[in-house]
Amino acid sequence: MTEYGRGPGSEPWHPDDPLYGDGGWGGQQAAQQAQQSYGGQPQYHPQQPQQQYGDWGTGEQHGYGDQSYPQYDEYGQQYAPQQPQHQQHQAPQQHQQPQYDQNGWPTGSYPQDPYAGGPQDPYAQQPAPYGGEQSDYYGAPEAYPPPEPPGRRRPEPEREPEPGTDWDPGPDQGEHAFFAGGDDEDGRDGEPDDRRGRGERRGGGDRRGGGKEKKRRSGLACLVVVAVFGGGLAGVSYFGYQFYQDRFGSAPDFAGSGNGEQVTVTIPKGSGGYAIGQVLKKMGVVKSVDAFVAAQAANPDGKNIQDGVYTLQKEMSAASAVELMLSPKSRDNLIIAEGKRNAAVYELIDARLEVEKGTTAKVAETRWKTLGLPDWAVNHPNVKDPLEGFLFPSSYAVAKGQKPEDVLRQMVARATEKYESLDFETKAKSLGLEGPWELVTVASLVQAEGKTHDDFRKMSEVIYNRLKPTNTETNQKLQFDSTFNYLLGQSEIDISESEINSNPDPYNTYTNKGLPPGPIGNPGDDALQAALKPTRDGWMYFVATDGMDKTEFAKTIAEHQRLVDKFNASRGN
């Protein structure tokens, strides 16, 4: 650097310079820089006491103002000052100059440090300041060796190949070309070799053939990725649409009243809206369960749909299906009316099953013990039909192909369930009866003699009053035409007294006290309730004054005679 601006400055000192290695101040600095330990840590030396030099020409040492000061030794004793002596600078001892190679590394032995402290130097044994006692990182057994000049470096031993395995990674060395980037050869023809993909360097053989194969595999990988993501997106879209339709959309439904193809549908007992909808959907009548449930709820009479067999059409709108099921036109069930005798029920079953007449009656006569009667309904003497009173009036799904015993078993089960729900076994004793069998018999008489439902409770009281031991009006005889007609299998109104009085059959209540051996028909709900809760008005007599629908009651024999006269008048007698 010059005082007028930036300049190149002086050239650095070359090792070949004869003044290189001078022992002066500059030589000390150079020696200290050169004599560093292999650990890269500088060696610190305490400063030597600087000599005082006198005048440059004479070498004499002068104090300030030519004054002298007393001098003391190390124990504080004053001693006489010495005369100043002229110290001549002796030429520094010639050092052997080291030899260097072309890279600047020394090739010979290292010169001895002229400034290294000797044993008599008290300052050379002091510890180095500021971390001088640092550990040698090259002293550990597993550490790297210290750096050496290129001329002394030993060649690095070759690495042994890794042991082979049975798995063949293939030309891609276990990495797919799609992820290694080895398929992009057409667009890299102009690139240098060192920038090409690993697949190209490892391929070895025909680069064109390998590139095409990798391109095909890469394209297949892309197609797989696209297919996976596309399938996932389609699945999410589908389920999202279904979720929206289920929560917010209207239920799928057909339009119109059907396609003209009829189908017979059986609705099980106790089925609700969803159960009915599932049956209809399974048979192809409606398109969805939710549509039927909504239509049933929208119809004021929708809850009146009963179990049974229905004749419907396929692909009907839910509203049309509900309307048709509420119409009698769609009912294809076997309807058992209240009070109907078993003989008539057997004929209805034969007709529905399209079997020979008398088939069901024969099954009932020979297999009645296997049809599910309760224990209290068996082993009663003089009973004409053990199943009488147990073919409960209701609607039954009966179709061609079924067996008569299956239909009878279904009806018996319905009647048994009904009697158990009304607790017949317990309530029969409270009414003065011997058991539930007699209670069913009373209900069958109420059903047969009553003309209207309003008459049933009065008719029930007449029966219980005539069965009392204190009855002196009829002497515990019921005197019902219905029992005599059941005996003969008829339903006649005009029966002569001679005919009645001459027949001693146990079902003839004109000649036998008490109840007949068993029920004379199948009572319905109203008759059963009336048998459990008769009136308490003292009714003892009744007469169907019009012979058909109107029944009048009387408490005394005189009132009864007036009703008989009224009946005869209506008949023209």
Stockholm file with secondary structure:
# STOCKHOLM 1.0

chainA/1-573         MTEYGRGPGSEPWHPDDPLYGDGGWGGQQAAQQAQQSYGGQPQYHPQQPQQQYGDWGTGEQHGYGDQSYPQYDEYGQQYAPQQPQHQQHQAPQQHQQPQYDQNGWPTGSYPQDPYAGGPQDPYAQQPAPYGGEQSDYYGAPEAYPPPEPPGRRRPEPEREPEPGTDWDPGPDQGEHAFFAGGDDEDGRDGEPDDRRGRGERRGGGDRRGGGKEKKRRSGLACLVVVAVFGGGLAGVSYFGYQFYQDRFGSAPDFAGSGNGEQVTVTIPKGSGGYAIGQVLKKMGVVKSVDAFVAAQAANPDGKNIQDGVYTLQKEMSAASAVELMLSPKSRDNLIIAEGKRNAAVYELIDARLEVEKGTTAKVAETRWKTLGLPDWAVNHPNVKDPLEGFLFPSSYAVAKGQKPEDVLRQMVARATEKYESLDFETKAKSLGLEGPWELVTVASLVQAEGKTHDDFRKMSEVIYNRLKPTNTETNQKLQFDSTFNYLLGQSEIDISESEINSNPDPYNTYTNKGLPPGPIGNPGDDALQAALKPTRDGWMYFVATDGMDKTEFAKTIAEHQRLVDKFNASRGN
#=GR chainA/1-573 SS CBTTBCCCCCCCCCTTSTTTTCSSHHHHHHHHHHCCCTTSCCCCCCCCCCCCCCCTTTCCCCCGGGCCCCEECTTSCEECCCCCCCCCCCCCCCCCCCCBCTTSCBCSCCCCCTTCCCTTCTTTTSCCTTTCSCCCTTCSTTSCCCCCCGGGCCCCCCCCCCCCCSCCCTTTTTSCHHHHTTTCCGGGTTSCGGGSCHHHHHHCSCHHHHHHHHHHHHHHHHHHHHHHHHHHHHHHHHHHHHHHHHHTSCCCCCCSBCCSCEEEEEECTTCCHHHHHHHHHHTTSSSCHHHHHHHHHHSTTGGGCCSEEEEEESSBCHHHHHHHHHSGGGBCSEECCTTCCHHHHHHHHHHHHTCCTTHHHHHHHHHGGGSCCCGGGSCCTTCSCTTTTCSCSSEECCCTTCCHHHHHHHHHHHHHHHHHHTTHHHHHHHTTCSSHHHHHHHHHHHHHHCSSGGGHHHHHHHHHHHTSTTCCSSTTCCCCHHHHHHHHTCCCSCCCHHHHHTCCCTTCTTTSCSCCSSCSSCCCHHHHHHHHSCCCSCCCEEECTTSSSCCEEESSHHHHHHHHHHHHHHHTC
#=GC SS_cons         CBTTBCCCCCCCCCTTSTTTTCSSHHHHHHHHHHCCCTTSCCCCCCCCCCCCCCCTTTCCCCCGGGCCCCEECTTSCEECCCCCCCCCCCCCCCCCCCCBCTTSCBCSCCCCCTTCCCTTCTTTTSCCTTTCSCCCTTCSTTSCCCCCCGGGCCCCCCCCCCCCCSCCCTTTTTSCHHHHTTTCCGGGTTSCGGGSCHHHHHHCSCHHHHHHHHHHHHHHHHHHHHHHHHHHHHHHHHHHHHHHHHHTSCCCCCCSBCCSCEEEEEECTTCCHHHHHHHHHHTTSSSCHHHHHHHHHHSTTGGGCCSEEEEEESSBCHHHHHHHHHSGGGBCSEECCTTCCHHHHHHHHHHHHTCCTTHHHHHHHHHGGGSCCCGGGSCCTTCSCTTTTCSCSSEECCCTTCCHHHHHHHHHHHHHHHHHHTTHHHHHHHTTCSSHHHHHHHHHHHHHHCSSGGGHHHHHHHHHHHTSTTCCSSTTCCCCHHHHHHHHTCCCSCCCHHHHHTCCCTTCTTTSCSCCSSCSSCCCHHHHHHHHSCCCSCCCEEECTTSSSCCEEESSHHHHHHHHHHHHHHHTC
//
